[in-house]
């Protein structure tokens, strides 16, 4: 039974890492897309959008990792 829990935790962790990577790529894409509408202020618009999307994603990932770790120890 414990082996199944370890396997499930490992799969969940790998899915979390994959999801976080996809969210980081989406943050870059969103920043580039929004900044492309304002070529004169490309960099500030990109960084505002990028960090506005990335920071909540990282916080969500951090919380999910802590939840997985707590669930794996139970």
Predicted model as a PDB file, atoms N, CA, C, CB and O in Angstrom, pLDDT in the B-factor column:
MODEL        1                                                                  
ATOM      1  N   UNK A   1       0.832  -1.201   0.000  1.00 53.00           N  
ATOM      2  CA  UNK A   1       0.000   0.000   0.000  1.00 53.00           C  
ATOM      3  C   UNK A   1       0.874   1.263   0.000  1.00 53.00           C  
ATOM      4  CB  UNK A   1      -0.945   0.000   1.224  1.00 53.00           C  
ATOM      5  O   UNK A   1       0.560   2.253  -0.660  1.00 53.00           O  
ATOM      6  N   UNK A   2       1.964   1.201   0.747  1.00 60.00           N  
ATOM      7  CA  UNK A   2       2.841   2.365   0.826  1.00 60.00           C  
ATOM      8  C   UNK A   2       3.522   2.644  -0.513  1.00 60.00           C  
ATOM      9  CB  UNK A   2       3.891   2.161   1.915  1.00 60.00           C  
ATOM     10  O   UNK A   2       3.761   3.800  -0.864  1.00 60.00           O  
ATOM     11  N   UNK A   3       3.837   1.575  -1.266  1.00 65.00           N  
ATOM     12  CA  UNK A   3       4.455   1.755  -2.576  1.00 65.00           C  
ATOM     13  C   UNK A   3       3.518   2.487  -3.536  1.00 65.00           C  
ATOM     14  CB  UNK A   3       4.854   0.399  -3.163  1.00 65.00           C  
ATOM     15  O   UNK A   3       3.960   3.297  -4.351  1.00 65.00           O  
ATOM     16  N   UNK A   4       2.229   2.197  -3.433  1.00 64.00           N  
ATOM     17  CA  UNK A   4       1.258   2.881  -4.283  1.00 64.00           C  
ATOM     18  C   UNK A   4       1.177   4.355  -3.916  1.00 64.00           C  
ATOM     19  CB  UNK A   4      -0.127   2.225  -4.163  1.00 64.00           C  
ATOM     20  O   UNK A   4       1.027   5.205  -4.794  1.00 64.00           O  
ATOM     21  N   UNK A   5       1.274   4.666  -2.627  1.00 65.00           N  
ATOM     22  CA  UNK A   5       1.232   6.052  -2.183  1.00 65.00           C  
ATOM     23  C   UNK A   5       2.472   6.799  -2.666  1.00 65.00           C  
ATOM     24  CB  UNK A   5       1.120   6.127  -0.650  1.00 65.00           C  
ATOM     25  O   UNK A   5       2.380   7.949  -3.098  1.00 65.00           O  
ATOM     26  N   UNK A   6       3.626   6.149  -2.593  1.00 80.00           N  
ATOM     27  CA  UNK A   6       4.849   6.778  -3.093  1.00 80.00           C  
ATOM     28  C   UNK A   6       4.760   7.026  -4.591  1.00 80.00           C  
ATOM     29  CB  UNK A   6       6.068   5.907  -2.776  1.00 80.00           C  
ATOM     30  O   UNK A   6       5.163   8.084  -5.074  1.00 80.00           O  
ATOM     31  N   UNK A   7       4.236   6.056  -5.324  1.00 80.00           N  
ATOM     32  CA  UNK A   7       4.083   6.199  -6.771  1.00 80.00           C  
ATOM     33  C   UNK A   7       3.116   7.329  -7.097  1.00 80.00           C  
ATOM     34  CB  UNK A   7       3.593   4.882  -7.397  1.00 80.00           C  
ATOM     35  O   UNK A   7       3.387   8.147  -7.976  1.00 80.00           O  
ATOM     36  N   UNK A   8       1.997   7.376  -6.394  1.00 79.00           N  
ATOM     37  CA  UNK A   8       1.012   8.431  -6.636  1.00 79.00           C  
ATOM     38  C   UNK A   8       1.591   9.803  -6.312  1.00 79.00           C  
ATOM     39  CB  UNK A   8      -0.253   8.184  -5.804  1.00 79.00           C  
ATOM     40  O   UNK A   8       1.340  10.773  -7.027  1.00 79.00           O  
ATOM     41  N   UNK A   9       2.359   9.880  -5.245  1.00 81.00           N  
ATOM     42  CA  UNK A   9       2.982  11.150  -4.873  1.00 81.00           C  
ATOM     43  C   UNK A   9       4.007  11.568  -5.913  1.00 81.00           C  
ATOM     44  CB  UNK A   9       3.642  11.046  -3.491  1.00 81.00           C  
ATOM     45  O   UNK A   9       4.099  12.746  -6.257  1.00 81.00           O  
ATOM     46  N   UNK A  10       4.778  10.612  -6.415  1.00 86.00           N  
ATOM     47  CA  UNK A  10       5.779  10.912  -7.436  1.00 86.00           C  
ATOM     48  C   UNK A  10       5.113  11.397  -8.723  1.00 86.00           C  
ATOM     49  CB  UNK A  10       6.644   9.674  -7.719  1.00 86.00           C  
ATOM     50  O   UNK A  10       5.567  12.366  -9.332  1.00 86.00           O  
ATOM     51  N   UNK A  11       4.064  10.739  -9.127  1.00 90.00           N  
ATOM     52  CA  UNK A  11       3.348  11.152 -10.340  1.00 90.00           C  
ATOM     53  C   UNK A  11       2.736  12.537 -10.142  1.00 90.00           C  
ATOM     54  CB  UNK A  11       2.246  10.123 -10.706  1.00 90.00           C  
ATOM     55  O   UNK A  11       2.809  13.379 -11.037  1.00 90.00           O  
ATOM     56  N   UNK A  12       2.139  12.776  -8.987  1.00 90.00           N  
ATOM     57  CA  UNK A  12       1.543  14.086  -8.709  1.00 90.00           C  
ATOM     58  C   UNK A  12       2.615  15.178  -8.713  1.00 90.00           C  
ATOM     59  CB  UNK A  12       0.807  14.067  -7.351  1.00 90.00           C  
ATOM     60  O   UNK A  12       2.378  16.278  -9.212  1.00 90.00           O  
ATOM     61  N   UNK A  13       3.783  14.878  -8.163  1.00 92.00           N  
ATOM     62  CA  UNK A  13       4.872  15.855  -8.140  1.00 92.00           C  
ATOM     63  C   UNK A  13       5.344  16.163  -9.558  1.00 92.00           C  
ATOM     64  CB  UNK A  13       6.046  15.338  -7.287  1.00 92.00           C  
ATOM     65  O   UNK A  13       5.579  17.324  -9.893  1.00 92.00           O  
ATOM     66  N   UNK A  14       5.482  15.142 -10.385  1.00 94.00           N  
ATOM     67  CA  UNK A  14       5.908  15.359 -11.766  1.00 94.00           C  
ATOM     68  C   UNK A  14       4.871  16.160 -12.543  1.00 94.00           C  
ATOM     69  CB  UNK A  14       6.164  14.022 -12.459  1.00 94.00           C  
ATOM     70  O   UNK A  14       5.231  17.012 -13.356  1.00 94.00           O  
ATOM     71  N   UNK A  15       3.604  15.900 -12.306  1.00 95.00           N  
ATOM     72  CA  UNK A  15       2.547  16.689 -12.951  1.00 95.00           C  
ATOM     73  C   UNK A  15       2.570  18.137 -12.482  1.00 95.00           C  
ATOM     74  CB  UNK A  15       1.173  16.075 -12.668  1.00 95.00           C  
ATOM     75  O   UNK A  15       2.325  19.055 -13.265  1.00 95.00           O  
ATOM     76  N   UNK A  16       2.863  18.338 -11.213  1.00 95.00           N  
ATOM     77  CA  UNK A  16       2.970  19.696 -10.685  1.00 95.00           C  
ATOM     78  C   UNK A  16       4.127  20.434 -11.344  1.00 95.00           C  
ATOM     79  CB  UNK A  16       3.154  19.673  -9.158  1.00 95.00           C  
ATOM     80  O   UNK A  16       3.978  21.593 -11.729  1.00 95.00           O  
ATOM     81  N   UNK A  17       5.268  19.783 -11.480  1.00 96.00           N  
ATOM     82  CA  UNK A  17       6.425  20.409 -12.131  1.00 96.00           C  
ATOM     83  C   UNK A  17       6.101  20.745 -13.582  1.00 96.00           C  
ATOM     84  CB  UNK A  17       7.659  19.483 -12.062  1.00 96.00           C  
ATOM     85  O   UNK A  17       6.430  21.832 -14.055  1.00 96.00           O  
ATOM     86  N   UNK A  18       5.458  19.820 -14.288  1.00 97.00           N  
ATOM     87  CA  UNK A  18       5.066  20.070 -15.671  1.00 97.00           C  
ATOM     88  C   UNK A  18       4.101  21.252 -15.766  1.00 97.00           C  
ATOM     89  CB  UNK A  18       4.426  18.818 -16.275  1.00 97.00           C  
ATOM     90  O   UNK A  18       4.244  22.108 -16.638  1.00 97.00           O  
ATOM     91  N   UNK A  19       3.134  21.292 -14.877  1.00 97.00           N  
ATOM     92  CA  UNK A  19       2.160  22.391 -14.861  1.00 97.00           C  
ATOM     93  C   UNK A  19       2.839  23.727 -14.585  1.00 97.00           C  
ATOM     94  CB  UNK A  19       1.075  22.130 -13.808  1.00 97.00           C  
ATOM     95  O   UNK A  19       2.519  24.733 -15.219  1.00 97.00           O  
ATOM     96  N   UNK A  20       3.775  23.737 -13.641  1.00 97.00           N  
ATOM     97  CA  UNK A  20       4.472  24.983 -13.322  1.00 97.00           C  
ATOM     98  C   UNK A  20       5.325  25.453 -14.501  1.00 97.00           C  
ATOM     99  CB  UNK A  20       5.350  24.800 -12.074  1.00 97.00           C  
ATOM    100  O   UNK A  20       5.410  26.653 -14.766  1.00 97.00           O  
ATOM    101  N   UNK A  21       5.949  24.522 -15.203  1.00 97.00           N  
ATOM    102  CA  UNK A  21       6.722  24.891 -16.392  1.00 97.00           C  
ATOM    103  C   UNK A  21       5.821  25.467 -17.474  1.00 97.00           C  
ATOM    104  CB  UNK A  21       7.481  23.676 -16.936  1.00 97.00           C  
ATOM    105  O   UNK A  21       6.175  26.453 -18.121  1.00 97.00           O  
ATOM    106  N   UNK A  22       4.666  24.861 -17.671  1.00 97.00           N  
ATOM    107  CA  UNK A  22       3.725  25.375 -18.667  1.00 97.00           C  
ATOM    108  C   UNK A  22       3.193  26.752 -18.279  1.00 97.00           C  
ATOM    109  CB  UNK A  22       2.563  24.401 -18.846  1.00 97.00           C  
ATOM    110  O   UNK A  22       2.996  27.606 -19.144  1.00 97.00           O  
ATOM    111  N   UNK A  23       2.961  26.971 -16.987  1.00 96.00           N  
ATOM    112  CA  UNK A  23       2.500  28.283 -16.536  1.00 96.00           C  
ATOM    113  C   UNK A  23       3.579  29.346 -16.726  1.00 96.00           C  
ATOM    114  CB  UNK A  23       2.078  28.221 -15.066  1.00 96.00           C  
ATOM    115  O   UNK A  23       3.270  30.490 -17.058  1.00 96.00           O  
ATOM    116  N   UNK A  24       4.839  28.977 -16.518  1.00 97.00           N  
ATOM    117  CA  UNK A  24       5.931  29.933 -16.743  1.00 97.00           C  
ATOM    118  C   UNK A  24       6.034  30.292 -18.226  1.00 97.00           C  
ATOM    119  CB  UNK A  24       7.275  29.351 -16.239  1.00 97.00           C  
ATOM    120  O   UNK A  24       6.242  31.455 -18.570  1.00 97.00           O  
ATOM    121  N   UNK A  25       5.890  29.304 -19.094  1.00 98.00           N  
ATOM    122  CA  UNK A  25       5.901  29.576 -20.542  1.00 98.00           C  
ATOM    123  C   UNK A  25       4.708  30.436 -20.928  1.00 98.00           C  
ATOM    124  CB  UNK A  25       5.888  28.257 -21.351  1.00 98.00           C  
ATOM    125  O   UNK A  25       4.833  31.340 -21.755  1.00 98.00           O  
ATOM    126  N   UNK A  26       3.554  30.161 -20.334  1.00 97.00           N  
ATOM    127  CA  UNK A  26       2.361  30.974 -20.610  1.00 97.00           C  
ATOM    128  C   UNK A  26       2.566  32.412 -20.143  1.00 97.00           C  
ATOM    129  CB  UNK A  26       1.121  30.366 -19.921  1.00 97.00           C  
ATOM    130  O   UNK A  26       2.085  33.343 -20.790  1.00 97.00           O  
ATOM    131  N   UNK A  27       3.270  32.607 -19.035  1.00 97.00           N  
ATOM    132  CA  UNK A  27       3.552  33.961 -18.546  1.00 97.00           C  
ATOM    133  C   UNK A  27       4.422  34.717 -19.545  1.00 97.00           C  
ATOM    134  CB  UNK A  27       4.244  33.910 -17.165  1.00 97.00           C  
ATOM    135  O   UNK A  27       4.188  35.897 -19.809  1.00 97.00           O  
ATOM    136  N   UNK A  28       5.419  34.045 -20.096  1.00 98.00           N  
ATOM    137  CA  UNK A  28       6.268  34.682 -21.107  1.00 98.00           C  
ATOM    138  C   UNK A  28       5.453  35.030 -22.343  1.00 98.00           C  
ATOM    139  CB  UNK A  28       7.445  33.763 -21.487  1.00 98.00           C  
ATOM    140  O   UNK A  28       5.578  36.127 -22.887  1.00 98.00           O  
ATOM    141  N   UNK A  29       4.618  34.094 -22.787  1.00 98.00           N  
ATOM    142  CA  UNK A  29       3.791  34.339 -23.973  1.00 98.00           C  
ATOM    143  C   UNK A  29       2.811  35.488 -23.748  1.00 98.00           C  
ATOM    144  CB  UNK A  29       3.024  33.071 -24.353  1.00 98.00           C  
ATOM    145  O   UNK A  29       2.624  36.332 -24.625  1.00 98.00           O  
ATOM    146  N   UNK A  30       2.193  35.517 -22.577  1.00 97.00           N  
ATOM    147  CA  UNK A  30       1.248  36.601 -22.276  1.00 97.00           C  
ATOM    148  C   UNK A  30       1.962  37.946 -22.239  1.00 97.00           C  
ATOM    149  CB  UNK A  30       0.536  36.345 -20.934  1.00 97.00           C  
ATOM    150  O   UNK A  30       1.449  38.942 -22.749  1.00 97.00           O  
ATOM    151  N   UNK A  31       3.136  37.972 -21.641  1.00 97.00           N  
ATOM    152  CA  UNK A  31       3.904  39.218 -21.591  1.00 97.00           C  
ATOM    153  C   UNK A  31       4.307  39.689 -22.976  1.00 97.00           C  
ATOM    154  CB  UNK A  31       5.143  39.039 -20.732  1.00 97.00           C  
ATOM    155  O   UNK A  31       4.204  40.877 -23.283  1.00 97.00           O  
ATOM    156  N   UNK A  32       4.767  38.769 -23.816  1.00 98.00           N  
ATOM    157  CA  UNK A  32       5.167  39.140 -25.179  1.00 98.00           C  
ATOM    158  C   UNK A  32       3.956  39.604 -25.997  1.00 98.00           C  
ATOM    159  CB  UNK A  32       5.858  37.948 -25.881  1.00 98.00           C  
ATOM    160  O   UNK A  32       4.048  40.552 -26.777  1.00 98.00           O  
ATOM    161  N   UNK A  33       2.830  38.928 -25.811  1.00 97.00           N  
ATOM    162  CA  UNK A  33       1.626  39.285 -26.559  1.00 97.00           C  
ATOM    163  C   UNK A  33       1.150  40.690 -26.192  1.00 97.00           C  
ATOM    164  CB  UNK A  33       0.511  38.264 -26.295  1.00 97.00           C  
ATOM    165  O   UNK A  33       0.879  41.513 -27.066  1.00 97.00           O  
ATOM    166  N   UNK A  34       1.054  40.948 -24.899  1.00 97.00           N  
ATOM    167  CA  UNK A  34       0.571  42.274 -24.476  1.00 97.00           C  
ATOM    168  C   UNK A  34       1.552  43.370 -24.846  1.00 97.00           C  
ATOM    169  CB  UNK A  34       0.322  42.297 -22.969  1.00 97.00           C  
ATOM    170  O   UNK A  34       1.149  44.467 -25.231  1.00 97.00           O  
ATOM    171  N   UNK A  35       2.853  43.073 -24.729  1.00 97.00           N  
ATOM    172  CA  UNK A  35       3.853  44.086 -25.036  1.00 97.00           C  
ATOM    173  C   UNK A  35       3.930  44.378 -26.532  1.00 97.00           C  
ATOM    174  CB  UNK A  35       5.210  43.646 -24.527  1.00 97.00           C  
ATOM    175  O   UNK A  35       4.352  45.466 -26.926  1.00 97.00           O  
ATOM    176  N   UNK A  36       3.535  43.440 -27.354  1.00 97.00           N  
ATOM    177  CA  UNK A  36       3.603  43.657 -28.802  1.00 97.00           C  
ATOM    178  C   UNK A  36       2.640  44.748 -29.270  1.00 97.00           C  
ATOM    179  CB  UNK A  36       3.302  42.360 -29.536  1.00 97.00           C  
ATOM    180  O   UNK A  36       2.824  45.304 -30.353  1.00 97.00           O  
ATOM    181  N   UNK A  37       1.632  45.057 -28.484  1.00 97.00           N  
ATOM    182  CA  UNK A  37       0.692  46.121 -28.846  1.00 97.00           C  
ATOM    183  C   UNK A  37       1.249  47.511 -28.568  1.00 97.00           C  
ATOM    184  CB  UNK A  37      -0.608  45.939 -28.096  1.00 97.00           C  
ATOM    185  O   UNK A  37       0.734  48.502 -29.086  1.00 97.00           O  
ATOM    186  N   UNK A  38       2.310  47.592 -27.743  1.00 96.00           N  
ATOM    187  CA  UNK A  38       2.893  48.887 -27.385  1.00 96.00           C  
ATOM    188  C   UNK A  38       4.407  48.812 -27.627  1.00 96.00           C  
ATOM    189  CB  UNK A  38       2.573  49.263 -25.882  1.00 96.00           C  
ATOM    190  O   UNK A  38       5.175  48.678 -26.674  1.00 96.00           O  
ATOM    191  N   UNK A  39       4.840  48.895 -28.884  1.00 95.00           N  
ATOM    192  CA  UNK A  39       6.264  48.729 -29.180  1.00 95.00           C  
ATOM    193  C   UNK A  39       7.162  49.766 -28.506  1.00 95.00           C  
ATOM    194  CB  UNK A  39       6.473  48.788 -30.660  1.00 95.00           C  
ATOM    195  O   UNK A  39       8.311  49.469 -28.181  1.00 95.00           O  
ATOM    196  N   UNK A  40       6.651  50.973 -28.294  1.00 97.00           N  
ATOM    197  CA  UNK A  40       7.468  52.017 -27.676  1.00 97.00           C  
ATOM    198  C   UNK A  40       7.756  51.739 -26.206  1.00 97.00           C  
ATOM    199  CB  UNK A  40       6.781  53.357 -27.812  1.00 97.00           C  
ATOM    200  O   UNK A  40       8.780  52.181 -25.684  1.00 97.00           O  
ATOM    201  N   UNK A  41       6.880  51.024 -25.542  1.00 96.00           N  
ATOM    202  CA  UNK A  41       7.056  50.691 -24.123  1.00 96.00           C  
ATOM    203  C   UNK A  41       7.060  49.173 -23.931  1.00 96.00           C  
ATOM    204  CB  UNK A  41       5.937  51.340 -23.267  1.00 96.00           C  
ATOM    205  O   UNK A  41       6.452  48.653 -22.995  1.00 96.00           O  
ATOM    206  N   UNK A  42       7.744  48.485 -24.818  1.00 97.00           N  
ATOM    207  CA  UNK A  42       7.721  47.023 -24.827  1.00 97.00           C  
ATOM    208  C   UNK A  42       8.205  46.428 -23.503  1.00 97.00           C  
ATOM    209  CB  UNK A  42       8.576  46.498 -25.968  1.00 97.00           C  
ATOM    210  O   UNK A  42       7.524  45.592 -22.909  1.00 97.00           O  
ATOM    211  N   UNK A  43       9.375  46.858 -23.046  1.00 97.00           N  
ATOM    212  CA  UNK A  43       9.982  46.239 -21.855  1.00 97.00           C  
ATOM    213  C   UNK A  43       9.148  46.435 -20.599  1.00 97.00           C  
ATOM    214  CB  UNK A  43      11.368  46.805 -21.626  1.00 97.00           C  
ATOM    215  O   UNK A  43       8.895  45.460 -19.892  1.00 97.00           O  
ATOM    216  N   UNK A  44       8.704  47.664 -20.285  1.00 97.00           N  
ATOM    217  CA  UNK A  44       7.900  47.816 -19.060  1.00 97.00           C  
ATOM    218  C   UNK A  44       6.583  47.036 -19.104  1.00 97.00           C  
ATOM    219  CB  UNK A  44       7.602  49.285 -18.823  1.00 97.00           C  
ATOM    220  O   UNK A  44       6.174  46.451 -18.101  1.00 97.00           O  
ATOM    221  N   UNK A  45       5.928  47.028 -20.250  1.00 97.00           N  
ATOM    222  CA  UNK A  45       4.661  46.295 -20.377  1.00 97.00           C  
ATOM    223  C   UNK A  45       4.912  44.797 -20.239  1.00 97.00           C  
ATOM    224  CB  UNK A  45       3.975  46.606 -21.736  1.00 97.00           C  
ATOM    225  O   UNK A  45       4.145  44.088 -19.587  1.00 97.00           O  
ATOM    226  N   UNK A  46       6.003  44.316 -20.864  1.00 98.00           N  
ATOM    227  CA  UNK A  46       6.325  42.898 -20.759  1.00 98.00           C  
ATOM    228  C   UNK A  46       6.548  42.501 -19.308  1.00 98.00           C  
ATOM    229  CB  UNK A  46       7.562  42.567 -21.594  1.00 98.00           C  
ATOM    230  O   UNK A  46       5.969  41.523 -18.835  1.00 98.00           O  
ATOM    231  N   UNK A  47       7.384  43.254 -18.598  1.00 97.00           N  
ATOM    232  CA  UNK A  47       7.692  42.884 -17.215  1.00 97.00           C  
ATOM    233  C   UNK A  47       6.481  42.993 -16.295  1.00 97.00           C  
ATOM    234  CB  UNK A  47       8.807  43.756 -16.686  1.00 97.00           C  
ATOM    235  O   UNK A  47       6.309  42.163 -15.402  1.00 97.00           O  
ATOM    236  N   UNK A  48       5.651  43.995 -16.500  1.00 97.00           N  
ATOM    237  CA  UNK A  48       4.439  44.112 -15.683  1.00 97.00           C  
ATOM    238  C   UNK A  48       3.525  42.912 -15.883  1.00 97.00           C  
ATOM    239  CB  UNK A  48       3.686  45.405 -16.021  1.00 97.00           C  
ATOM    240  O   UNK A  48       3.014  42.341 -14.919  1.00 97.00           O  
ATOM    241  N   UNK A  49       3.325  42.537 -17.126  1.00 97.00           N  
ATOM    242  CA  UNK A  49       2.463  41.391 -17.419  1.00 97.00           C  
ATOM    243  C   UNK A  49       3.098  40.087 -16.960  1.00 97.00           C  
ATOM    244  CB  UNK A  49       2.161  41.323 -18.913  1.00 97.00           C  
ATOM    245  O   UNK A  49       2.436  39.251 -16.343  1.00 97.00           O  
ATOM    246  N   UNK A  50       4.381  39.913 -17.260  1.00 97.00           N  
ATOM    247  CA  UNK A  50       5.091  38.682 -16.922  1.00 97.00           C  
ATOM    248  C   UNK A  50       5.045  38.414 -15.424  1.00 97.00           C  
ATOM    249  CB  UNK A  50       6.540  38.757 -17.396  1.00 97.00           C  
ATOM    250  O   UNK A  50       4.683  37.318 -14.996  1.00 97.00           O  
ATOM    251  N   UNK A  51       5.413  39.414 -14.631  1.00 97.00           N  
ATOM    252  CA  UNK A  51       5.441  39.196 -13.186  1.00 97.00           C  
ATOM    253  C   UNK A  51       4.042  39.128 -12.580  1.00 97.00           C  
ATOM    254  CB  UNK A  51       6.233  40.295 -12.514  1.00 97.00           C  
ATOM    255  O   UNK A  51       3.837  38.465 -11.563  1.00 97.00           O  
ATOM    256  N   UNK A  52       3.081  39.812 -13.200  1.00 97.00           N  
ATOM    257  CA  UNK A  52       1.705  39.736 -12.707  1.00 97.00           C  
ATOM    258  C   UNK A  52       1.132  38.330 -12.898  1.00 97.00           C  
ATOM    259  CB  UNK A  52       0.821  40.770 -13.424  1.00 97.00           C  
ATOM    260  O   UNK A  52       0.266  37.907 -12.132  1.00 97.00           O  
ATOM    261  N   UNK A  53       1.602  37.613 -13.903  1.00 96.00           N  
ATOM    262  CA  UNK A  53       1.138  36.250 -14.137  1.00 96.00           C  
ATOM    263  C   UNK A  53       2.026  35.238 -13.415  1.00 96.00           C  
ATOM    264  CB  UNK A  53       1.106  35.948 -15.639  1.00 96.00           C  
ATOM    265  O   UNK A  53       1.531  34.244 -12.884  1.00 96.00           O  
ATOM    266  N   UNK A  54       3.335  35.490 -13.393  1.00 96.00           N  
ATOM    267  CA  UNK A  54       4.275  34.516 -12.848  1.00 96.00           C  
ATOM    268  C   UNK A  54       4.214  34.411 -11.323  1.00 96.00           C  
ATOM    269  CB  UNK A  54       5.674  34.874 -13.270  1.00 96.00           C  
ATOM    270  O   UNK A  54       4.228  33.303 -10.786  1.00 96.00           O  
ATOM    271  N   UNK A  55       4.148  35.527 -10.626  1.00 97.00           N  
ATOM    272  CA  UNK A  55       4.191  35.494  -9.156  1.00 97.00           C  
ATOM    273  C   UNK A  55       3.019  34.700  -8.572  1.00 97.00           C  
ATOM    274  CB  UNK A  55       4.182  36.922  -8.595  1.00 97.00           C  
ATOM    275  O   UNK A  55       3.252  33.841  -7.722  1.00 97.00           O  
ATOM    276  N   UNK A  56       1.774  34.946  -8.985  1.00 96.00           N  
ATOM    277  CA  UNK A  56       0.692  34.103  -8.446  1.00 96.00           C  
ATOM    278  C   UNK A  56       0.855  32.624  -8.812  1.00 96.00           C  
ATOM    279  CB  UNK A  56      -0.654  34.604  -8.956  1.00 96.00           C  
ATOM    280  O   UNK A  56       0.493  31.746  -8.027  1.00 96.00           O  
ATOM    281  N   UNK A  57       1.398  32.349  -9.998  1.00 96.00           N  
ATOM    282  CA  UNK A  57       1.636  30.956 -10.390  1.00 96.00           C  
ATOM    283  C   UNK A  57       2.659  30.296  -9.476  1.00 96.00           C  
ATOM    284  CB  UNK A  57       2.112  30.881 -11.847  1.00 96.00           C  
ATOM    285  O   UNK A  57       2.485  29.146  -9.073  1.00 96.00           O  
ATOM    286  N   UNK A  58       3.724  31.021  -9.148  1.00 96.00           N  
ATOM    287  CA  UNK A  58       4.748  30.475  -8.257  1.00 96.00           C  
ATOM    288  C   UNK A  58       4.209  30.255  -6.847  1.00 96.00           C  
ATOM    289  CB  UNK A  58       5.955  31.406  -8.209  1.00 96.00           C  
ATOM    290  O   UNK A  58       4.527  29.254  -6.205  1.00 96.00           O  
ATOM    291  N   UNK A  59       3.401  31.183  -6.373  1.00 97.00           N  
ATOM    292  CA  UNK A  59       2.794  31.021  -5.043  1.00 97.00           C  
ATOM    293  C   UNK A  59       1.866  29.813  -5.041  1.00 97.00           C  
ATOM    294  CB  UNK A  59       2.015  32.301  -4.627  1.00 97.00           C  
ATOM    295  O   UNK A  59       1.875  29.024  -4.096  1.00 97.00           O  
ATOM    296  N   UNK A  60       1.081  29.668  -6.074  1.00 96.00           N  
ATOM    297  CA  UNK A  60       0.195  28.512  -6.194  1.00 96.00           C  
ATOM    298  C   UNK A  60       0.999  27.212  -6.239  1.00 96.00           C  
ATOM    299  CB  UNK A  60      -0.683  28.637  -7.451  1.00 96.00           C  
ATOM    300  O   UNK A  60       0.624  26.233  -5.593  1.00 96.00           O  
ATOM    301  N   UNK A  61       2.082  27.193  -6.983  1.00 96.00           N  
ATOM    302  CA  UNK A  61       2.943  26.013  -7.049  1.00 96.00           C  
ATOM    303  C   UNK A  61       3.582  25.690  -5.716  1.00 96.00           C  
ATOM    304  CB  UNK A  61       4.015  26.212  -8.084  1.00 96.00           C  
ATOM    305  O   UNK A  61       3.683  24.522  -5.340  1.00 96.00           O  
ATOM    306  N   UNK A  62       4.012  26.711  -5.001  1.00 96.00           N  
ATOM    307  CA  UNK A  62       4.617  26.515  -3.680  1.00 96.00           C  
ATOM    308  C   UNK A  62       3.589  25.908  -2.713  1.00 96.00           C  
ATOM    309  CB  UNK A  62       5.160  27.864  -3.121  1.00 96.00           C  
ATOM    310  O   UNK A  62       3.901  24.981  -1.967  1.00 96.00           O  
ATOM    311  N   UNK A  63       2.377  26.438  -2.737  1.00 96.00           N  
ATOM    312  CA  UNK A  63       1.316  25.891  -1.874  1.00 96.00           C  
ATOM    313  C   UNK A  63       0.982  24.449  -2.264  1.00 96.00           C  
ATOM    314  CB  UNK A  63       0.046  26.770  -1.958  1.00 96.00           C  
ATOM    315  O   UNK A  63       0.781  23.601  -1.395  1.00 96.00           O  
ATOM    316  N   UNK A  64       0.922  24.175  -3.554  1.00 95.00           N  
ATOM    317  CA  UNK A  64       0.612  22.819  -4.011  1.00 95.00           C  
ATOM    318  C   UNK A  64       1.719  21.842  -3.615  1.00 95.00           C  
ATOM    319  CB  UNK A  64       0.411  22.800  -5.538  1.00 95.00           C  
ATOM    320  O   UNK A  64       1.438  20.701  -3.248  1.00 95.00           O  
ATOM    321  N   UNK A  65       2.959  22.279  -3.686  1.00 94.00           N  
ATOM    322  CA  UNK A  65       4.061  21.396  -3.292  1.00 94.00           C  
ATOM    323  C   UNK A  65       4.014  21.105  -1.797  1.00 94.00           C  
ATOM    324  CB  UNK A  65       5.415  22.022  -3.665  1.00 94.00           C  
ATOM    325  O   UNK A  65       4.246  19.969  -1.382  1.00 94.00           O  
ATOM    326  N   UNK A  66       3.719  22.104  -0.994  1.00 94.00           N  
ATOM    327  CA  UNK A  66       3.589  21.882   0.450  1.00 94.00           C  
ATOM    328  C   UNK A  66       2.427  20.935   0.748  1.00 94.00           C  
ATOM    329  CB  UNK A  66       3.386  23.223   1.189  1.00 94.00           C  
ATOM    330  O   UNK A  66       2.524  20.087   1.635  1.00 94.00           O  
ATOM    331  N   UNK A  67       1.330  21.081   0.007  1.00 93.00           N  
ATOM    332  CA  UNK A  67       0.173  20.206   0.211  1.00 93.00           C  
ATOM    333  C   UNK A  67       0.533  18.772  -0.172  1.00 93.00           C  
ATOM    334  CB  UNK A  67      -1.044  20.700  -0.616  1.00 93.00           C  
ATOM    335  O   UNK A  67       0.172  17.832   0.536  1.00 93.00           O  
ATOM    336  N   UNK A  68       1.245  18.600  -1.294  1.00 89.00           N  
ATOM    337  CA  UNK A  68       1.662  17.251  -1.695  1.00 89.00           C  
ATOM    338  C   UNK A  68       2.605  16.640  -0.673  1.00 89.00           C  
ATOM    339  CB  UNK A  68       2.335  17.283  -3.069  1.00 89.00           C  
ATOM    340  O   UNK A  68       2.497  15.453  -0.368  1.00 89.00           O  
ATOM    341  N   UNK A  69       3.526  17.429  -0.141  1.00 88.00           N  
ATOM    342  CA  UNK A  69       4.461  16.922   0.843  1.00 88.00           C  
ATOM    343  C   UNK A  69       3.725  16.505   2.124  1.00 88.00           C  
ATOM    344  CB  UNK A  69       5.530  17.979   1.154  1.00 88.00           C  
ATOM    345  O   UNK A  69       4.038  15.474   2.719  1.00 88.00           O  
ATOM    346  N   UNK A  70       2.759  17.303   2.536  1.00 88.00           N  
ATOM    347  CA  UNK A  70       1.995  16.958   3.748  1.00 88.00           C  
ATOM    348  C   UNK A  70       1.128  15.720   3.505  1.00 88.00           C  
ATOM    349  CB  UNK A  70       1.106  18.151   4.191  1.00 88.00           C  
ATOM    350  O   UNK A  70       0.966  14.890   4.399  1.00 88.00           O  
ATOM    351  N   UNK A  71       0.580  15.599   2.318  1.00 83.00           N  
ATOM    352  CA  UNK A  71      -0.255  14.446   1.982  1.00 83.00           C  
ATOM    353  C   UNK A  71       0.593  13.169   1.894  1.00 83.00           C  
ATOM    354  CB  UNK A  71      -0.996  14.690   0.649  1.00 83.00           C  
ATOM    355  O   UNK A  71       0.122  12.087   2.246  1.00 83.00           O  
ATOM    356  N   UNK A  72       1.830  13.293   1.430  1.00 75.00           N  
ATOM    357  CA  UNK A  72       2.695  12.141   1.295  1.00 75.00           C  
ATOM    358  C   UNK A  72       3.177  11.597   2.636  1.00 75.00           C  
ATOM    359  CB  UNK A  72       3.869  12.496   0.444  1.00 75.00           C  
ATOM    360  O   UNK A  72       3.503  10.414   2.737  1.00 75.00           O  
ATOM    361  N   UNK A  73       3.227  12.435   3.660  1.00 64.00           N  
ATOM    362  CA  UNK A  73       3.690  12.009   4.972  1.00 64.00           C  
ATOM    363  C   UNK A  73       2.574  11.413   5.813  1.00 64.00           C  
ATOM    364  CB  UNK A  73       4.309  13.169   5.701  1.00 64.00           C  
ATOM    365  O   UNK A  73       2.837  10.722   6.797  1.00 64.00           O  
ATOM    366  N   UNK A  74       1.339  11.673   5.436  1.00 54.00           N  
ATOM    367  CA  UNK A  74       0.210  11.197   6.239  1.00 54.00           C  
ATOM    368  C   UNK A  74      -0.004   9.716   6.119  1.00 54.00           C  
ATOM    369  CB  UNK A  74      -1.044  11.907   5.845  1.00 54.00           C  
ATOM    370  O   UNK A  74      -0.918   9.172   6.739  1.00 54.00           O  
TER     371      UNK A  74                                                      
ENDMDL                                                                          
END                                                                             
